[in-house]
Amino acid sequence: MRNATRPLYAAGFVTAFGAHSIAAGLGGYVGGHASLLTLGFLLALYDGAEVVLKPVFGSLADRVGPRPVLLAGLVAFSLASGAFVLAGDPAMVGLARLGQGAAASAFSPAAGALVARLSPKTSHGRVFGGYGAWKSLGYTLGPLLGGVLTTLGGFSLLFGVLAGLALAVAGWAALAVPVVPPLPRTRQTVLDLVRRLRNPGFLRPTFTLAGTTAALAVGVGFLPVSGAADGLGPVATGATVSVLALCSALAQPWAGHLRDTGRLKDRPGMAAGLGLTAGGMLLAALVPGIAGVLAAAVALGAGIGLATPLAFAHLAAVTPPDRLGQTMGAAEVGRELGDSGGPLLVGAIATAATLGAGFAGLAAVLVVAGIAVLARTTRPAP
């Protein structure tokens, strides 16, 4: 089982690294040739494709089996990246970005469904902890590694590395991931789908994933800004992102293990993770200097690492096996909305007031999400 899930972890890294490594350098790449509106459009293409297409490809994975959707998505990601390198035209970056997002929409929910299908329910916490840890590493290391590659060889080198990485992971998955046939599916109407997606068993972990991903995006994007405003140099501010990534990567397998051994329940654990993440935002808002930035990075990483594997494992536990792809795709939409909505919220509040107020605003949203996760409901399960 472990050998089969490792390429799935790598697939999670590919989509996160592909999203953030390019996004971090787009401003410098098109800054002298395009307006801010064009830049915003290019940034939105990847996430926009994922928001629209992930539920579609998730449902396809349930219908034909997740393995072929995983492999086709990884190969398509490689082709989209390689086409930009071969074209040699900077104007093609938008089309390549759209192709990458569409391909990631296929292999990301398929990978999540395979993680659940290939592991016993008693180990879902641990395996989703590993999956989430590698995704978090992709999100946080993407800007750093993407900047290094862009400095060395421009966007052509970055896209070329992404093409090779996706193709290598596809080959690895083809060798290591066994065939998982589609399960017999009960008939489902649109109303049945709406009822299932409105159920607290889906909404609670989706709120959690949206909140933690929003905090991760804000931590990566705004903690260095906060540190620079306090007089810290680029090495110190860059280290905060590494600390956040390390804490999240270490916490996720640990939290998953606690869940699998029955020492941590899903709802209290998700709420605690959101609360700890909110605390990290408040530390960034209230404590000045390197102490505040590092304390915030540790709290954010720990909170994200605590809540994320519990959310994925809870989704797998409450979802019928024949609908895993569809559910994972729909939940990933929540992640994408958090990834874009968190920085937008903090940026808007910071523009109107201060960056500290922006951190505090997101902290308030995370506290509300944590309360919603804990709240009891009388709605019957479908």
N, C-alpha and C positions, 0 to 999 in steps of 0.2 A: 504493500500500500504506500509506503514512504517513497519508494522509487517512482511510483505513478503520480504522486502529488507534487513532487519537486518541479517538474516542468510547468505545472499549473501555477505554482508560486512565481516562476519566471515569467509566465504570461501576464500575471498581475503586475509585475514590475515593468514589463514592456509598455503596457497602456499608460501607467502612471508616469513613467519616465518620458515616454513620447509626448504626453500632454504638456508637462511642465518644462522639459528641457528646451523645447522650441518656443513656448510662450515667453520664457524669461528673456530670450534674445530677439524677439520680433520687433520690439521698440527700436533697438539699434539698427536692425536689419532694414527696416522700411522707413525709419525716422526722417531721412532726408528726401524721400521720394513719395510719401503718402501723408494724408491728413490723419488726425487723431481718430476721426470717424472710421477711416479705412482700417487703421490699426485695431480699433475695437471690433470691427467686423471680422478681421482675420483671427483675433483671439477667440471670438465666439464660435467660429466654424467647427472646431473640434468638439467642444462640449455640446454645441447645438445638434450636431449629428448624433451624438450619443444619447441625448435626451429623447430625440425622436425615434431612433432606431433600436435602442437596447430592448425595449419590450417586444418589438417585432422579431428580432433575432432570438430572444429568449424563448418565445413561443415556437419558433422554428426548431430550436434545439430540443424542445419537448417532443416535437412531431417526428423528427428524423434521427434523433440521438445527438447528444452534445459534442461528441468527439469530432465528427465531420465539420460541424460549425466552428469549433475551436481551430482546427487545422486550416480551414478555408479562410478564416478571419486573419490568422497570423500570416499566411501567404499573401493575402490581399494587402495587409499592412506593409509587408516587405516590398511588394510591387509599387504601392503608392509612394513609398519613400524613395525607392530606386528610380522611379520615373522622374522625380524632381532632379536627381543627380544627372540623369542622362539628358534631360531637356536643357539644362544649363541656362534656364531663363528665370530670373528672379520673380517675374510676374506670375510664375506658375505656383508660387508658394501657397496661395489660397486654395487652388485645386488639390494640391498634394495634401494640404492640411485637412480638407474635407474628406479626401479618400482615407486618410489615416483614421479620422474619427469614425467613419462608417465601418471600417474594418475592426476597430476596437469595440464597436457596438456589437459585433458578432462574437469575438472570442472572449470578451470579458464576462458576460453572463454565462456563457458555456463553461468557462473555467470554474466559476462559482458553483454551477450545478454539478460538475464533475467532482469537485472537492467533496460535496455532500454525498454523491452517489458512491464514490470509491472508498469511503471511510465509514466505519460503524458509528451509530449515533452516540455511543459512549465516548467517542474521541472527537466529536465535532468541534468542541471548544478549542482543543489543541491544534487541529488542522486548520481551522479558520483563523486561529491566532497566527500561525505561520503565514497563511495567505495574506492576512491584513498587514503583517509586519513587512512583507516584501513590497506590498503596494505603498505603504507609508514611506519606505526607503526610496521608492521611485519618485514619489511626490516631492520629497525633501531634497534628495540628491540630484534630481533633474536639473534645477537651475545651476548648481555648481558644476556638474560634469558637462552639461550642455554649454556653459560658458567657456570651459576649457577647450572643448572640441571646436567651438566656433572661433575662438582666438587662434587656434592652431591651423584650421583649414576652412573657416567660413561655414555657412549653412550647408554647403555641399558635403563636407566631411560629417557633419552632424546627421544629416539625412542618410548618408551612406552607412554610418554606424548603426542607425536604427534599422535600416534595411537588412543588414547582416545579422543583427541581433534577433529580429523577428523571425528570419529564415532559420537561424540556428535553433531557436526555441521550437519552431514548427517541426524541424527534424527530430529534435529530442522528444517532443510529445508523440510524434508518429511512432517512435520506437518504444517508448516507455508507458504510454497511456493505453490501457486495453480498450477494446470495443465495448461500449455501454449501450445496449439496444434501447430504443424508446419503449416506454411502458404503455400498456393499454390505457387509453384515456377515456374518462367519462365525458359525456357530452356537456358542453358548457356554453351558456348563452352570454351575451354581453352583460345582462343584469347579474348573472352569477359572478362574472369577473368583477364587476363594480362592488358587489357585496363583499367579496373576498378581500379586495384591496382597501375597503373601508373598515375592515375588521381590526380591532386593536392589536391582534397578533401580528398583523402586517405593519400597522401604523407606528407602533412603539419602536421597533427596531429601525424602521425607515427614518423616523424623526432623529433617532440616535445617530445613525450614519450621516444624515445631513448636518447635524450639529457638530459632530467631531470632524468631518471633512471641512466644514466652514472654519473651524478653529485652526485646523492644520494649514489651510490656505492663508489665513490671516497671520498665523505665526511665521510662516515662511516669508510672506511678503512684507509684513509690517514690523516685526520685531527688529530686524536690522535697521529700519528707519528710525524706530524709537531709540535704539542704541546709538546711532549716528548723531541724533539730536542731543544726546547726553555726552557727546564728545568721544565716543568709542571709535576706534579705527576699523577698517574693513576686515582685518583678521579676527578681531573680537566679535564683531557682529556676525561674521560668517560662522564662527564657532557656535553661536547660539542655535543656528539652524541644525548643525551637526548634533548638538546636545538634544534638541527636540527629537530628531530622527532616531538617535540611539535609545533614548528613554522609551519611545513608542515601540521600537523593534524589540526591546527587551521585555516590555510589559505585556505584549500581546500573547506570546506563548504561555507566559506565567498565568495570565488571567484565564486563558482557555483551559489550562490544566486544573485550576481551581474549580472551574465549572464542571469539568468532566468527573472530578472526584466528589462532587456534591457539596463543596464548601463555599460555593458562590452561586447564588441564584441570578437568573437573567435580569429580571426587572430591577431589583435593588442594585445589581452590579452596573447596569446601563445608567441608572439614575446617578449612582455614585461617580461613574466616569464623567458624566456630563457636569456634575457639580465640581469635580476636581478641575475639569477643563475651564469652567467658569472662574474658579479661583485663580487659575493661571492668567486669565485675561485681566482680572482685578489686580494681580501683582504687577502686570505690565503697565497698568494704568496708574498705580499709586506709588510704587517703589522706584525711585530714580536710580540711574547708574547701572553698572555692570551687575550688581547684586540683584536688582529687580528684573533685568533682562534674563539672566541665567535662571533665577528662581521661576520666572514665568515659563521658560522653555522646559524646565524639568516637570513642572505641574501640567503643562499642556501635553507633553509627550506621555506622561503617566496616565492622564485622564483619557486621552485618545486610545492609548494601548489597552486600558481597562475595558472601555465600552465597546470597541469595534468588534472583537471576536465574539463577544456575547450577542451582539446584534445579528451577526451573520449566522451564528449557531441557532439563535432563536427562530430566525426565518426558516432555516432548514427543518427545525423541529415541528413547526406549525403548518408547513406547506405539504400538500399531497405530493408524493414523489413524482407523479406524472406532470406536475406543474412547476417543478423546481426552476427550470430555465426561465419561464415567464415571470415567476416571482422575483428571482434574482435580477432579471432585467429591469423590472419595475422599481425594485428597491435601489438599484444603481442610479436610476433617474434622480432619486432623492439625494444621493451623493453628489451628483453633478450639479444639482441646484445649490447645494451647500457650498460646493467648491467655487461657484461663481457668485452666489449671493452673499457669503460672508465678507469677502473683500469689498464688494459693492456697499454693503451696510456700513462697515467701518470707515471706508473712504468717504461716504456721504456725510456721516456724522463728524468725521475729522475735518472736512471742508467747512462745515457749518460752525464747529466749535473747536475741539482739540483732538489730537490722536488719542489721548487718554480717555476722553469721552467716548470715542469710537470703540476702544477696548471694553469700556464699561457697558456700552450698549449691547455688544455681542454677548457679554457675560450675562446680562439680563435675559436675553433670548435663550441662552443655554439653560439658565435656571428654570425658565418656563417650560422648556422641553423636558427637563428632568422631572418636573412635577407632573407633566402629562404622561410620562412613562410610568410613574408610580401610581397614578390615579386608577382607582377601580372602576369597572364598568359593569353594567347589567346586560349589555348586549350579548346574546348567545353566540357561541362559536358556530361558524357555518358547517 
